[in-house]
Amino acid sequence: MRLDTIANYLTKLEDPVRQQAMVDSYSLVLRPILIPACAYYLFVTWEHWQTQTGILLIMFSFISMTTALSFYMFHKHLTSNRTMSLARLEVHSLAMHLFMYLNLLSYLLVYDVQTRYIYFVLLAFIFAITGATARTVMISVPLSLATLYWFSTSLPSDLYAEYLSIIVATAFASISMTGLLRHAIIRQIDARLLADEMTAKAQSLADSDTLTGIPNRRAIFEKIDALIERGKPFWLGIFDLDGFKAINDVYGHSMGDRLLCAAVDRVMEQVSEGVMIGRIGGDEFAAILPGNLTEQQVKKLVSNGIESITSPYVIDNQELTVGASAGLSHFPDMGTHSTQLYEQADFALYKAKTHFRGQCILFEAADSEEMKNAIAIERELREGNLEEELFLVFQPQYSPSQKRVLSFEALARWENPKLGLVRPDQFIRVAERSGFIQKITGILFRKGLAELKRWPDDIGLSFNLSARDISDQTFVLSLLGEIMKAELSPARLEFEITETAVMSDLATSSAVLSRLRSSGCKIALDDFGSGYSSFEYLDQLPLDKVKIDRSFIRKVPHSITSREIVAAINGLCSKLNLRCVLEGVETDHEMAVLEELQPDLIQGYLFGRPMSGEDARQLIADQQQPNTDHTARLSQSA
């Protein structure tokens, strides 16, 4: 073995990982040898009982039996203990050599049998192969050859010369064998460690998000499954960023990626030991909080994270702001499977984004039935024949001044063979959360256009758009394409949006609505007054119509405040050249009070319930007849 090879070998052995790898490799070499060696020395013991007597029998049998037993115990130890240190393996290996050496030496000291001198050569080769370290070999092989030399000095000169040659040849052969074996083992260890390192890197890449470097969806679910398997309680939080899409659209994906990384850095600074933060995808993240945290404790931790995210960011001299909402589920109180826990946390997140934006919401037992229904609805949305099952009903918008219906609002309905007639608020909410809303919007919009073509040109149609609809400019352009394909005037189409739909991304919503309005369509703001910043939308959105929320209309007969609010909004719309619809007018008493305000348009059960397309056509035909009391007709239809 060359000096540089030896130096390199000794340097590598200083690495604890390599030391353990050497132990594992030499254990594989030693284990197959020890049992045959044990059997051999048992045979030697039997042979002593056949040929020896007295003190020699006791001495020889003791040495050989001790050797056999030590080999057996060494084998058992290697088999059961894979974490043996290299130093300990070295001691065991040296002891094994010593026992073999003593067996031969004791016999030759008593019986100087010249033909058995050659056994020292065999021992040297065995020591060269089974020495756990170079130190072991450097002790055992020279000892064996030195003893052979000592015995050979008593031989005639010609035999002495022969043994001297054998000793020299054996020394070189042993060194070569030791060097080759260790070189091969080290190369095998290097290859294995490299493979392990590459596997670890591949595993790290497979479990890490390439953008942020935190655990990805796969790693998150593996962690959840591991905690569930061990029965360890934990909270699972799902949170995403509010307003992130607008930043992506305005500043580009590169800026969005940097914002995501900055947000993750802030959250990681807040994370305590044991908490795992991972990215599910897009701007959706997960947090695993192990331990028996109370609801108050986990809410405080998550709220601190949300607060850190919402502080302004400065990237390339641009100040950016996003919000965050979160949903939480608990193992084992709320669920016992990773998918179930994720769905619960995601459901709570949806509630937060819909009703409590910027907060963290815990999944509750009362949510289970609602989520169960939502899962059933989602399954039927996925598997059902929506073209056949979805349909529209139409509610008239009546003009008191002209005493006629000017337009209809298209309202979605769904009758499923398994679920029956599903409430619109239920299936639309599920469709928005599960990503089916645009498919539903597309189907219903085409059906609405087909019905509109059958109406006179002076009758319009109002159609509702969801938050997801107006956040996707490509989808909105496809709706304009459907209008052109139907050869209808865009001026007959009105798109209704709610405050909730635009508040998550006002900039994008305003741009999309401006595109619709520039094409000739009208824009209406529904449920005006139900939010906290409605007047801001009057200034920032390209509106043609405002629909006052029915909660004010119902209070008008007995609330002076509600009456004044409705009057103020109605007057403001008049000054801003916006049409104003009073929604939810159901009684003559309500109408009597509202008539004093000279309302522009009325919509409610008093003037017509939602009706089929056929009934809408009949209503339109009736009001085309001269000398007909249209108000009476509408009241009858209601």
Secondary structure, 3 states (H helix, E strand, C coil): CCHHHHHHHHHHHCCHHHHHHHHHHHHHHHHHHHHHHHHHHHHHHHHHHHHCCHHHHHHHHHHHHHHHHHHHHHHHHHHHCCCCCHHHHHHHHHHHHHHHHHHHHHHHHHCCCHHHCCHHHHHHHHHHHHCCCHHHHHHHHHHHHHHHHHHHCCCCHHHHHHHHHHHHHHHHHHHHHHHHHHHHHHHHHHHHHHHHHHHHHHHHHHHECCCCCCECHHHHHHHHHHHHHHCCCEEEEEEEEECHHHHHHHHCHHHHHHHHHHHHHHHHHHCCCCCEEEEEECCEEEEEEECCCCHHHHHHHHHHHHHHHHCCEEECCEEECCEEEEEEEEECCCCCCHHHHHHHHHHHHHHHHHHCCCCEEECCCCHHHHHHHHHHHHHHHHHCCHHHHEEEEEEEEEECCCCEEEEEEEEEEEEECCCEEECHHHHHHHHHHHCCHHHHHHHHHHHHHHHHCCCCCCCEEEEECCHHHHCCHHHHHHHHHHHHHCCCCHHHEEEEEEHHHHHCCHHHHHHHHHHHHHCCCEEEEEEECCCCCHHHHHHHCCCCEEEECHHHHHHHHHCHHHHHHHHHHHHHHHHCCCEEEEECCCCHHHHHHHHCCCCCEEECHHHCCCECHHHHHHHHHHHHCCCCCHHHHHHHHC
